[in-house]
Amino acid sequence: MLLLSKIKNKIRPNYRKKKWPGLINAYKKYLPVSSKTPIVTLNEGNTPLIFSQKISELIGNDTKVYLKYDGLNPTGSFKDRGMTMAISKAKEEGSEAVICASTGNTSAAAAAYASRGGLKSFVLIPDGFVAQGKLAQALMYGAEIISIQGNFDKALEIVRDLSSNYPINLVNSVNPYRIQGQKTAAFEIVDDLGFAPDWLCIPMGNAGNITAYWLGFKEYSKIKRNLKLPIMMGFQAEGSAPLVKNIIVKNPETLATAIRIGNPVNREKAKKVKKESKGDFQSVTDKEIIDAYKILAKEGVFCEPASAASVAGLIKNKNRLKKQSTIVCVLTGNGLKDPDCAIKNNEAIFRKNLEPSLDNIIKTLGY
Ligand code: F0G
């Protein structure tokens, strides 16, 4: 027995010895929590930063492209980072219920963390525009779901009104604790690379995440001296590009339903990020999003369409890059969230309903 445990310890690499405690415990000293905060966690965070050989080659110029795969969080999106903070703080404040508007991922995360923390959750979603996986999650995790005949922007307007008049805690990204939790993704990138990338490419909807990353990089630069800050490149879908066009889009449209948002609540903060980081906001078409989605899948990384906007944007800008740049593309959500999109947009060989004989299968395979 003793011998076995000795062997186990020897072959187990050091970094597996310590269990990841969730991002609040890991980054406690940089977060607004105290010993009184009841931490509601699913051990979120610590997601992989995956080097992509294929996309690096596609970009050329000795560029190194990494994918921050936040779709590997417990509910399958980056929202878990913000939600562990928002729900823990709501619980600390004595709230009994939380509410959010959502294109799907926020509602999944809110429902999961609220249930885990013993709080009730209400979610407002645009009817018919939430991907199946996300809807399934909200149903299973135990939210009370209200779908409206309107888009995300309308839903957000309603929940903002409601939460300011009733004792329900709002957990959309106007909640400052959401941004605090989400900034830890920037910490992880710097911890993994040892420096900040030259560019951070990120999809934008309500623009909470780009705000959070920038806050994270800036805060880390105060701790780690000589940390060069990245240029922040935010991408929106062409039919839902209020930040690129600097307008309100009344009827946003895109197949990337996660970012189907026409009036981002963090507009002013995002503008500041762009200015401070000397970054840029651009749009990508649905076709460019799907092309990038397929390229990523061939690298073995299945993300949801909105997430692929970061890679689509990078591809569009490849001629602007300096030689030997390091790029991080944020993949915000897991591909399993939106199975319909995958089933409609692939070039797989899928031969159906064959006669189940060995001969027939061998012949079909071409041997
Ligand atoms: N990617 C995914 C997969 C998202 O779900 C979202 C936003 C974004 C990107 C954009 O992030 O809003 O911080 O700029 N989803 C929200 C939701 C709106 O309700 O799940 P953002």
Boltz pocket constraint, residues with backbone or C-beta under 6 A from the ligand:
constraints:
  - pocket:
      binder: B
      contacts: [[A, 77], [A, 79], [A, 101], [A, 102], [A, 103], [A, 104], [A, 105], [A, 106], [A, 107], [A, 173], [A, 203], [A, 204], [A, 205], [A, 206], [A, 207], [A, 208], [A, 209], [A, 210], [A, 258], [A, 259], [A, 304], [A, 306], [A, 307], [A, 332], [A, 333]]
      max_distance: 6.0
